[in-house]
Amino acid sequence: MIRTSGGDVDYERTGHGYASQRRPDPRIEALIHTALGDARTVLNVGAGAGSYEPADRYVVAVEPSARMRAQRPATAVPAIDATAESLPFDDDAFDAVMATVTVHQWADTARGLAELRRVARGPVLVLTFDGAALDRFWLAEYAPELIAAERRRYPAIDNIAAAIGTEVAVHEVPIPVDCVDGFTEAYYARPERFLDPRVRAAQSAWGFVDQVATTRAVDRLRADLESGAWDARHGQLRDQPTFHGSLRLIVGRP
């Protein structure tokens, strides 16, 4: 039997474009790999198509979606079919554990975070978004339904921090202007990209916006781009090297 993901998105149906649209950005990747420190064994939970997995360490990957596992590159380790909430590993089995842009997909976030901490001897890294900061992004003007849906989905940063360690650091991650990982804020300076349905299909947030609202948002954005209204309000972002939005890297140590 093919099992779907354990969270709120059916990646068997919607996950076919992630490997091409959601590539690891090297600058974000560098922050993650630095935070791993000297860990030699790393568990990647909610591993998807393999973004941000270090190539210079022993990696074990967990991913419940068969479609996402099938998109992993040939150079990546095969992913184990399991969920964050029930990791099939002993206590303290890994030097470090990472979970990148996945905790909001889990059926039971608290249980999943507890599992990350249980199997890690050292740091637990969670790359996620801060729901309280989502309205920094101009897309809120066009798709408020999307922002509202995302705010409900993302666990509170303080709750994640409390679950993954006694010594915790929360880093605000700057998003590069040419970011190649196609989450919504990656296109803060490239609004035209949202007109492409392939881009939106690789952003799970749009799955929580009905078609009427999506069409309204896209049509309004297209009109504002054609008229110059978007650039009149936000054009300075096109030359802004980074955007400090909602992306956060949380690092917890025992």
C-alpha positions in Angstrom: 0.0 0.0 0.0 1.3 3.5 -0.8 1.1 5.7 2.2 0.6 9.5 1.9 2.4 11.9 4.2 1.3 12.0 7.8 0.4 15.7 7.7 -2.0 18.1 6.0 -0.7 17.9 2.4 -1.2 14.9 0.1 2.2 14.8 -1.6 1.3 11.7 -3.6 -1.1 14.0 -5.5 0.7 17.4 -5.4 4.4 16.7 -4.9 5.5 15.9 -8.4 7.3 19.3 -9.1 9.2 19.8 -5.9 12.6 18.5 -7.0 12.8 21.1 -9.9 11.2 24.1 -8.1 12.5 23.6 -4.6 16.2 23.3 -5.0 18.5 23.9 -2.0 19.8 27.5 -1.9 23.6 27.4 -1.2 23.5 30.3 1.2 20.7 28.8 3.3 22.5 25.4 3.0 25.7 26.9 4.4 23.9 28.1 7.5 22.4 24.7 8.1 25.6 22.8 7.6 27.5 25.2 9.9 24.9 24.6 12.6 25.4 20.9 12.3 28.9 21.5 13.7 31.1 18.4 13.9 28.2 15.9 13.7 29.2 12.9 11.6 25.9 11.1 11.7 22.8 13.1 10.7 19.1 12.1 10.5 17.0 14.2 8.1 13.3 14.0 9.0 10.7 14.9 6.5 13.5 14.7 4.0 11.4 15.1 0.8 13.6 15.2 -2.3 16.8 15.7 -0.3 17.2 19.4 0.0 19.9 20.6 2.4 21.2 17.1 3.2 25.0 17.3 3.8 27.0 15.3 1.3 30.1 15.1 3.6 28.5 13.1 6.5 26.6 9.9 7.1 23.0 10.7 6.5 19.8 8.7 7.2 16.6 10.1 5.7 13.0 9.7 6.7 10.2 10.6 4.3 6.6 9.2 4.3 5.6 10.2 0.8 6.5 7.7 -2.0 6.3 10.5 -4.6 8.8 12.6 -2.7 11.1 9.7 -2.1 11.1 9.0 -5.9 12.4 12.5 -6.6 15.5 12.1 -4.5 18.6 12.3 -6.7 20.7 9.2 -7.4 23.5 10.6 -5.3 21.2 10.8 -2.2 20.7 7.9 0.3 17.3 6.2 -0.1 14.8 7.5 2.4 13.1 5.3 4.9 9.2 5.2 4.8 8.4 6.6 8.3 6.9 9.6 10.0 8.4 12.1 12.4 6.0 11.1 15.1 7.3 7.5 15.2 11.0 7.3 14.3 12.3 3.8 14.1 15.6 4.5 15.9 17.1 4.1 19.3 17.5 6.9 21.8 20.6 9.1 21.0 21.1 7.2 17.7 22.5 10.2 15.8 25.0 13.0 16.4 22.4 15.5 15.0 18.9 15.6 13.6 17.6 18.1 11.0 14.1 18.9 9.8 13.8 21.5 7.0 10.5 23.2 6.1 8.5 20.2 7.3 7.2 20.6 10.9 4.1 22.4 9.7 3.2 19.2 7.7 3.2 16.8 10.7 0.1 15.3 12.1 1.3 15.7 15.7 4.0 18.4 15.9 4.7 18.0 19.6 5.2 14.3 19.3 7.4 14.7 16.2 9.6 17.3 17.9 9.9 15.1 21.0 11.1 12.3 18.7 13.7 14.5 17.1 15.1 15.3 20.5 15.0 11.6 21.6 17.1 10.3 18.8 19.7 13.1 18.8 22.8 13.1 20.9 23.6 16.6 19.9 21.9 19.5 18.1 18.4 19.4 16.6 17.9 21.8 13.7 14.5 23.0 12.5 14.2 25.2 9.5 10.7 26.7 9.5 8.7 29.9 9.1 7.5 32.3 11.8 3.7 32.7 11.4 3.9 36.0 13.3 6.2 37.5 10.6 4.3 36.3 7.5 2.6 39.7 6.9 6.0 41.3 6.2 5.7 39.9 2.7 3.9 41.9 0.1 1.9 38.8 -1.0 -0.3 39.4 1.9 -1.9 42.3 -0.1 -2.9 39.9 -2.9 -3.6 36.6 -1.1 -4.6 37.3 2.5 -6.3 33.9 2.5 -2.9 32.3 1.9 -1.2 34.2 4.8 -4.1 33.3 7.1 -3.8 29.6 6.2 -0.1 29.6 6.7 -0.3 31.3 10.1 -2.6 28.6 11.3 -0.2 25.8 10.1 3.1 27.0 11.4 3.9 25.9 15.0 4.9 28.8 17.3 8.7 29.4 17.3 8.7 29.4 21.1 7.0 26.0 21.2 9.5 24.5 18.8 12.4 25.9 20.8 11.1 24.5 24.1 10.7 21.1 22.6 14.2 20.6 21.0 16.6 21.6 23.6 17.6 23.3 26.9 20.1 25.5 25.0 18.3 27.0 22.0 19.2 29.7 19.4 16.7 31.1 16.9 18.3 32.6 13.8 16.4 34.9 11.4 17.6 33.7 8.0 18.0 36.3 5.3 16.5 35.3 2.0 18.8 36.1 -1.0 17.3 38.0 -4.0 18.1 35.1 -6.3 17.1 32.3 -3.9 16.7 29.0 -5.8 14.5 27.4 -3.2 11.1 28.2 -4.4 9.1 28.9 -1.2 6.9 32.0 -1.4 9.2 34.6 0.1 12.0 33.4 -2.2 10.3 35.5 -4.9 10.0 38.7 -2.9 11.9 40.5 -5.8 10.5 38.4 -8.6 6.7 38.8 -8.5 6.2 37.6 -12.0 7.1 34.1 -10.8 3.7 33.8 -9.0 1.9 33.9 -12.4 3.4 30.5 -13.2 1.2 27.7 -11.9 4.2 25.4 -11.7 5.7 27.7 -9.1 2.5 27.8 -7.1 2.1 24.1 -7.3 5.4 23.6 -5.5 4.3 25.9 -2.6 1.9 23.9 -0.4 0.3 27.1 1.0 -1.7 27.5 -2.2 -3.4 24.2 -1.6 -5.2 25.9 1.3 -6.6 28.7 -0.8 -9.7 28.0 -2.9 -9.6 28.5 -6.7 -11.7 31.7 -6.6 -9.3 33.4 -4.2 -6.2 32.1 -6.1 -7.5 33.4 -9.4 -8.4 36.7 -7.9 -4.9 37.1 -6.4 -3.1 36.1 -9.6 -5.3 38.3 -11.8 -4.8 41.3 -9.5 -1.0 40.7 -9.4 -0.9 40.4 -13.2 -2.8 43.6 -13.7 -0.6 45.5 -11.2 2.6 44.3 -12.9 1.3 45.3 -16.3 0.2 48.8 -15.1 3.3 49.4 -13.0 1.3 49.6 -9.7 3.3 46.8 -8.1 6.6 48.4 -8.9 5.3 51.8 -7.7 4.7 50.2 -4.3 7.4 47.5 -4.0 9.9 48.1 -6.9 12.7 48.8 -4.5 12.7 45.1 -3.6 14.0 44.2 -7.0 17.4 45.6 -6.1 17.3 44.6 -2.4 20.0 41.9 -1.9 18.2 40.1 0.9 14.8 40.0 2.5 14.3 39.5 6.3 10.9 37.7 6.3 9.7 34.8 8.3 12.4 32.1 7.6 13.9 30.9 10.9 16.6 28.3 11.8 16.1 27.0 15.3 19.0 25.1 16.8 18.4 23.2 20.1 21.0 21.4 22.2 20.5 19.0 25.1 
